[in-house]
Each structure stands twice: as structure tokens, then as C-alpha cells.
Amino acid sequence: MLSAREIYERVSAHLLKQRAVSEDDNGSCRLRSAHGRKCAIGSLVSDDVYDPDIEGIGISYYRHARDGKLLQALYASNVNAYDPSIVELLIELEQVHDDASVDQWPHLLNALGRRHAFI
């Protein structure tokens, strides 16, 4: 399984390279968009595991839920989303993607990395 640091590094690198939000035509964030973009969580789901059925429920839902298709897809992609501390990190990463402007991402990801002592 990927460590929390590895998850942070992978998602940060992805978002900073992509520099665009993954969303549908209505502006709703998507794990994977029709434009080939991936959100913070979507970037962790392996291509061979991804299924459109996992769209629609954000990772924050799983703060209290015990299981679901998204958790299963993440686990199959080497991300232990059954670990509450990993879910909390994923929620923070999702919030950067979903709630902040792309121009804020470098600063917010840096701050998140410092808070978690990854950098």
C-alpha cells in the first residue's frame, strides 16, 4: 500500500502538472472528466480498476461509511482508504482540487505537506 507521503507526492505532482480541474459540463467535480482530466482522488485510481459507477460520491462521504465502490477501487489501486488517517488526507487533497482556484494549488499543497510533515 502507498504511504501517506507517497499519496501526497503523487497527487501533488498530478495536480501541479495538470493545472486544471476535472469536472463535467455542469461544473461538477469528477474523478475523471470527458477531457481526460483526473481529480485528486481520481489520479489514484488505476486505469484498469476505474469504472464510471464510482463517480458521484466524494471521498468525504467515506469519513463515516465503512465500504463502497470508491473505497474498493482505491484499495485495488494500492491506496488503503479503509484507514481513517488516509481518508482524512484524501479529503484534504480533494478539497484543494474541488474548492480552490488552480492558482492557489501550489501554496495549498505546500501548506498541506508541511502540516503533515511530508516536506
Secondary structure as UniProt FT lines:
FT   HELIX           4..18
FT   TURN            25..26
FT   TURN            34..35
FT   TURN            40..41
FT   HELIX           42..44
FT   TURN            47..49
FT   HELIX           52..54
FT   TURN            55..56
FT   HELIX           59..63
FT   HELIX           69..76
FT   TURN            77..78
FT   TURN            81..82
FT   HELIX           84..99
FT   HELIX           102..104
FT   HELIX           105..115
FT   TURN            116..117
//
